[in-house]
Amino acid sequence: MAGVLVVVLGCLSLLSVLVAGFTRYEVTERLDNSLQEVAERLEFVIAAHAVRPSGGTVALLPEVGPRTLAYQIATPEGRLLLRSQNAPAGIFVPVMRGGFYDRPRFRVYAVRARDGGHYILVGEPTFHRREAVRRATLISILPMIVFLPAVWLLVRWVVRRALRPLTVLQAEIRARGGGNLAPIPALDLPEELVAIHMAVNLLLDRLKKALSTERAFAANAAHELRNPIGALLAQAQMLREQLHEPEAPGRVAAMIGQIRRLGRMTEKLLQLSRASSGAAMGDDRFDPIAVLQVLAEEFADMPPLFPAVTVACDGREAPWARGDIDAAGILFRNLIENAAHHGTPDAAIAVTVSRDGVVDIVNDCDALPAHVLPGLTEPFVRGGSAADGSGLGLAIAASIAGQMGARLEIASPVPGTERGFRARVMLAATAGPS
């Protein structure tokens, strides 16, 4: 809109300059024509001047003012014969020749009389000519200058009214996301925007189908893979009980460990697929304290695989967060599992929730090198730990946090200490339910 206003006002300003120049030209031409007409009418003075005076006779004109035209009648040799009382005592021009001349105080027109023995010189005061040009120019451009603010306001109103449907369309597009891919309803759009409206709806339909397919695949794969892996694990455990050879239990135990590792890897891959499909883009409100307490109770039933997990809130009232509660559970689960697998055994994992929606998950361990930290949120990147892991936990957490409008920050050592690892999630806090 600012560009349109600049163009319109610039065009009006240019038009004003052109009008002023044209007005000046026209006024000058009209005044010059007036000088020619006066010179032609002074021919009768020469015809009636029977006596040739030896000096410049002064003709007294009635009501002579500063704007009155002055005239002189002279011989071709430059001898002044007759002049008006407002004309100078000397000849207007030094050389007797027809045409227009600009003198310090007069605009002069000189013409040879019909008898050939005289020159008629008519002069107009220059200040009068400048005043006439100025007044004519002001009359021409003053209305434009006065109406410039009105034009500016009118253009702003017209442009804003024309862009209002585009603003509505922009708001509708901005409201769409992983949790809302409904087509944009019919809007009162101009013809130029109807094609964009249709293209956006077509894109939303394609995205909805793609995300639905992705989520269906993740759900079906989780169901189809979990059951065979669970059955295979159960059969391996039963086989271990039935074998009595000395080497058999160790081999079966190795088989069970690999099956469990395969199960964890499959679960992480499915979580990563779900996180990448936009499942965390929901617009629900949930209590992160409740999610973390459920996870802490779940991990408490799995000793000695997991150390104790303590959940605390440093405020009187826990904040509510916005997003998908299931995706938030996957986010916090991966961060706690990462702390358990790579932390000091038997060292408690401290989870703290602040009133401004910041969740800190801290575990004890040796400090990681500074160059390792930036890559830990990439898939299949590990920090050099010998612990069993997939290298996907922090990548899943970072993907879900980004979709929820949160931010994940990792630090090692814990600020203010020389050891430990801290994962900080800054949630998009919101008001709780009314």
C-alpha positions in Angstrom: 0.0 0.0 0.0 2.9 2.4 0.7 4.2 1.8 -2.7 0.9 2.6 -4.3 0.6 5.8 -2.3 4.2 6.8 -3.3 3.4 6.2 -7.0 0.1 8.2 -6.9 1.5 11.1 -5.0 4.6 11.1 -7.2 2.4 11.2 -10.3 0.3 14.1 -8.9 3.5 16.0 -8.0 4.8 15.5 -11.5 1.5 16.6 -12.9 1.6 19.7 -10.8 5.0 20.6 -12.1 3.9 20.0 -15.7 0.8 22.1 -15.2 2.8 24.9 -13.7 5.2 24.9 -16.6 2.4 24.8 -19.1 0.6 27.7 -17.3 3.7 29.8 -17.3 4.2 29.2 -21.0 0.6 30.1 -21.8 0.5 33.2 -19.7 3.8 34.5 -21.2 2.5 33.9 -24.7 -0.8 35.7 -23.9 1.1 38.7 -22.4 3.4 38.9 -25.4 0.4 38.9 -27.7 -0.9 41.8 -25.7 2.3 43.7 -26.3 2.0 43.1 -30.1 -1.6 44.3 -30.1 -0.7 47.5 -28.2 2.1 48.2 -30.7 -0.3 47.9 -33.6 -2.8 50.3 -32.1 -0.1 52.9 -31.6 0.2 53.3 -35.3 -2.4 56.1 -35.1 -0.1 58.1 -32.9 2.5 58.2 -35.7 -0.2 59.1 -38.3 -1.5 62.0 -36.1 2.0 63.3 -35.2 2.5 66.0 -37.9 5.2 67.9 -36.0 8.4 66.1 -35.5 9.8 67.2 -32.1 13.5 67.7 -31.7 13.4 66.0 -28.3 11.5 63.2 -26.6 8.1 64.5 -25.9 6.3 63.0 -22.9 2.7 62.0 -23.5 0.7 62.2 -20.4 -1.6 59.2 -20.0 -4.5 59.2 -17.5 -4.4 56.8 -14.5 -0.9 55.6 -15.0 -0.1 52.9 -12.5 2.9 50.6 -11.8 1.3 47.9 -14.0 0.5 50.1 -17.0 2.3 49.4 -20.2 4.9 51.9 -21.3 5.7 52.9 -24.9 8.2 54.8 -26.9 8.3 56.0 -30.5 11.8 56.5 -32.0 13.6 56.9 -35.3 15.6 54.0 -36.9 18.7 55.9 -35.7 17.6 55.6 -32.1 16.4 59.2 -31.5 13.5 59.3 -29.1 10.4 61.2 -30.5 7.6 60.3 -28.0 7.2 58.4 -24.8 4.7 57.8 -22.1 5.4 59.3 -18.7 6.1 55.8 -17.2 8.7 54.9 -19.9 12.4 55.6 -19.3 14.0 58.6 -20.8 16.4 56.4 -22.7 15.6 54.0 -25.5 14.4 50.6 -24.3 16.9 48.8 -26.6 20.3 49.9 -27.8 19.7 48.7 -31.4 16.6 49.4 -33.4 15.5 45.9 -34.5 12.1 44.2 -34.3 11.3 41.5 -31.8 11.1 40.8 -28.0 13.7 41.9 -25.5 14.1 41.3 -21.8 15.4 44.4 -20.0 16.0 44.7 -16.2 12.6 46.4 -15.6 10.6 45.7 -18.7 9.7 43.0 -21.2 9.9 45.0 -24.5 8.4 44.4 -27.9 9.8 46.5 -30.8 8.2 46.8 -34.3 8.9 49.0 -37.3 6.0 51.3 -38.2 4.3 51.0 -41.6 5.8 54.3 -42.8 9.2 52.9 -42.3 10.5 55.9 -40.6 9.6 55.1 -37.0 9.9 52.2 -34.4 7.2 51.5 -31.8 8.5 50.0 -28.6 6.1 48.7 -25.9 7.3 47.6 -22.5 5.5 45.7 -19.8 6.9 45.9 -16.2 8.6 42.6 -15.4 7.2 42.5 -11.8 3.7 42.6 -13.2 4.5 39.7 -15.6 6.0 37.6 -12.7 3.0 38.4 -10.5 0.6 37.3 -13.3 2.6 34.1 -13.9 2.7 33.3 -10.2 -1.0 33.9 -9.7 -1.9 31.8 -12.8 0.4 29.0 -11.6 -1.1 29.0 -8.1 -4.6 28.9 -9.5 -3.7 25.9 -11.6 -1.8 23.8 -9.0 -3.3 25.0 -5.7 -6.3 22.7 -6.0 -4.0 19.7 -6.6 -1.9 20.6 -3.5 -5.0 21.1 -1.4 -6.5 17.7 -2.5 -3.3 15.7 -2.0 -4.2 14.7 1.6 -7.7 13.8 0.4 -6.2 11.7 -2.4 -3.8 10.1 0.0 -6.7 9.1 2.4 -8.8 7.9 -0.5 -6.1 5.7 -1.9 -5.4 4.2 1.5 -9.1 3.5 1.9 -9.4 1.9 -1.6 -6.3 -0.2 -1.2 -7.2 -1.4 2.3 -10.7 -2.3 1.1 -9.2 -4.1 -1.9 -6.7 -6.0 0.3 -9.3 -7.0 3.0 -10.2 -10.3 1.3 -6.5 -11.1 0.9 -6.1 -10.5 4.7 -9.0 -12.8 5.4 -7.5 -15.5 3.1 -4.1 -15.1 4.8 -5.7 -15.5 8.3 -7.5 -18.7 7.1 -4.2 -20.1 5.7 -2.3 -19.3 8.8 -4.9 -21.1 10.9 -4.2 -24.3 9.0 -1.7 -26.8 10.3 -1.1 -30.5 11.1 -4.2 -30.5 13.4 -6.4 -28.5 11.0 -6.2 -29.2 7.3 -9.8 -28.4 6.6 -10.4 -26.6 3.3 -10.8 -22.9 3.4 -14.5 -22.0 3.2 -15.9 -19.9 0.4 -14.9 -16.2 0.8 -15.9 -13.0 -0.9 -12.7 -12.8 -3.0 -12.1 -10.9 -6.2 -11.6 -12.8 -9.4 -7.8 -12.5 -9.2 -7.7 -14.4 -5.8 -10.2 -17.2 -6.7 -7.5 -19.2 -8.4 -5.2 -18.9 -5.4 -8.1 -20.0 -3.1 -8.7 -23.1 -5.2 -5.0 -23.9 -5.4 -4.6 -23.6 -1.6 -7.6 -25.9 -1.0 -6.1 -28.5 -3.4 -2.8 -28.3 -1.6 -4.5 -28.8 1.8 -6.3 -31.8 0.4 -3.1 -33.4 -0.8 -1.4 -32.6 2.6 -4.3 -34.1 4.5 -4.1 -37.3 2.4 -0.3 -37.5 2.8 -0.4 -37.0 6.5 -3.3 -39.5 6.9 -1.3 -42.1 5.0 1.7 -41.4 7.1 -0.1 -41.6 10.4 -2.0 -44.7 9.3 1.3 -46.4 8.3 2.9 -45.5 11.7 -0.1 -46.9 13.6 -0.4 -50.0 11.5 3.3 -50.7 11.6 3.4 -50.3 15.4 0.6 -52.9 15.7 2.0 -55.3 13.1 5.6 -55.2 14.3 5.0 -55.1 18.1 3.1 -58.4 18.1 5.6 -60.5 16.2 8.5 -59.1 18.2 6.7 -59.7 21.5 5.8 -63.3 20.5 9.4 -64.0 19.4 10.7 -62.6 22.7 8.3 -64.9 24.7 9.4 -67.9 22.6 13.0 -67.1 23.3 12.4 -66.8 27.0 10.6 -70.2 27.1 13.4 -71.8 25.1 15.9 -70.5 27.6 14.1 -72.4 30.4 13.9 -75.6 28.4 17.5 -75.8 27.3 20.0 -77.6 29.7 23.3 -77.5 27.8 25.8 -75.2 29.5 26.3 -72.9 26.4 22.6 -72.7 25.5 21.4 -70.2 28.1 24.1 -67.7 27.2 23.2 -67.9 23.5 19.5 -67.6 24.2 20.2 -64.6 26.5 22.1 -63.0 23.7 19.2 -63.7 21.4 16.8 -62.2 23.9 19.0 -59.1 24.2 19.0 -58.6 20.4 15.2 -59.1 20.2 14.8 -56.4 22.9 17.1 -54.1 21.1 15.2 -54.7 17.8 12.0 -53.9 19.7 13.3 -50.7 21.1 14.7 -49.7 17.7 11.4 -50.4 16.0 9.6 -48.4 18.6 11.9 -45.4 18.1 11.7 -45.6 14.3 7.9 -45.6 14.6 8.0 -42.6 17.0 10.3 -40.7 14.6 7.9 -41.5 11.8 5.0 -40.2 13.8 6.8 -37.1 14.9 7.8 -36.4 11.3 4.2 -36.8 10.1 3.1 -33.7 12.1 1.2 -35.6 14.8 2.4 -33.1 17.4 0.6 -30.2 15.7 -2.6 -30.6 17.7 -4.2 -27.6 19.4 -5.2 -29.2 22.7 -4.3 -28.0 26.1 -2.7 -30.3 28.6 -1.0 -30.3 32.0 2.7 -31.3 31.6 2.9 -32.1 35.3 0.3 -34.9 34.9 2.1 -36.3 31.9 5.4 -36.3 33.7 4.0 -37.9 36.8 2.5 -40.8 34.8 5.9 -41.4 33.1 7.6 -41.3 36.5 5.2 -43.9 37.9 5.8 -46.0 34.8 9.5 -45.9 35.1 9.3 -46.7 38.8 7.8 -50.1 38.0 10.9 -51.0 35.8 13.9 -51.2 38.2 16.8 -51.7 37.8 16.5 -50.6 34.2 15.6 -47.0 35.2 16.7 -45.0 38.2 14.3 -42.9 40.3 12.6 -40.1 38.5 11.5 -37.1 40.7 9.0 -34.5 39.4 8.7 -31.1 41.0 7.2 -27.7 40.2 8.8 -24.5 41.4 5.6 -22.5 41.2 2.3 -22.6 43.1 0.4 -23.5 40.0 1.7 -25.5 37.1 1.3 -24.1 33.6 -0.7 -25.6 30.9 0.8 -26.3 27.5 -0.7 -26.3 24.0 -0.2 -29.3 21.7 -1.0 -33.0 21.4 -0.8 -34.7 24.7 0.3 -38.1 23.3 3.1 -36.4 21.3 4.1 -34.6 24.5 4.3 -38.0 26.3 6.6 -39.3 23.6 8.7 -36.2 23.9 9.2 -36.4 27.7 9.6 -40.2 27.5 12.5 -40.0 25.1 14.2 -37.3 27.2 13.9 -39.3 30.4 15.0 -42.5 28.7 18.0 -40.7 27.3 18.9 -39.5 30.8 18.5 -43.0 32.2 20.6 -44.8 29.5 23.5 -42.3 29.5 23.5 -41.1 33.1 25.3 -42.4 36.1 23.6 -45.7 37.3 21.4 -45.4 40.4 21.6 -41.5 40.2 18.1 -40.0 40.3 16.8 -38.0 37.4 15.4 -34.6 38.4 12.5 -33.2 36.4 11.5 -29.6 37.3 8.6 -27.6 35.8 8.6 -23.9 36.2 5.6 -21.5 36.1 6.7 -20.1 32.7 6.4 -23.5 31.0 10.1 -24.5 31.2 10.7 -28.2 31.8 14.3 -29.2 32.9 15.3 -32.9 32.9 18.7 -33.3 34.6 20.9 -36.4 35.1 24.4 -37.0 36.4 27.1 -38.0 34.0 30.5 -37.0 32.8 30.4 -33.7 30.9 30.2 -34.1 27.1 32.6 -32.3 24.8 31.3 -29.0 23.5 31.7 -30.0 19.9 29.4 -33.0 20.3 26.3 -31.2 21.6 25.1 -29.4 18.4 24.8 -32.8 16.6 23.0 -34.7 19.3 19.5 -33.8 18.0 20.2 -35.3 14.6 19.0 -38.9 13.9 21.4 -41.7 14.7 24.0 -39.4 16.3 25.3 -40.5 19.7 27.5 -38.7 22.1 30.2 -41.4 22.3 28.6 -43.3 25.2 29.0 -47.0 25.5 25.4 -47.4 26.7 22.9 -49.3 24.6 20.8 -46.8 22.6 19.4 -46.1 19.1 20.6 -42.5 18.7 17.0 -41.4 17.9 15.7 -40.2 21.3 16.9 -36.6 21.1 16.0 -36.4 17.4 12.4 -37.4 18.1 12.2 -35.0 21.0 13.5 -32.1 18.9 11.1 -32.8 16.1 8.1 -33.0 18.4 9.1 -29.8 20.3 9.4 -27.9 17.0 5.9 -29.0 15.9 4.4 -28.0 19.3 5.9 -24.5 19.1 8.3 -25.4 21.9 12.1 -25.2 21.9 14.6 -27.9 23.0 17.9 -26.9 24.5 20.6 -29.3 25.7 23.6 -28.4 27.8 26.5 -30.4 29.3 27.8 -29.8 31.9 24.7 -28.5 33.8 25.2 -24.7 34.1 26.8 -23.9 37.4 28.4 -27.4 37.8 31.1 -29.4 36.2 29.1 -32.6 35.5 25.7 -33.7 34.2 23.5 -33.3 31.2 20.4 -31.0 31.0 17.6 -31.1 28.5 15.4 -28.0 28.7 12.0 -27.8 26.9 10.4 -24.4 26.7 6.8 -25.1 26.1 4.2 -22.7 24.7 2.5 -22.0 27.9 -1.2 -21.1 28.0 -4.0 -20.5 30.5 -5.6 -23.5 32.1 -9.2 -24.6 31.6 -11.8 -22.3 33.0 
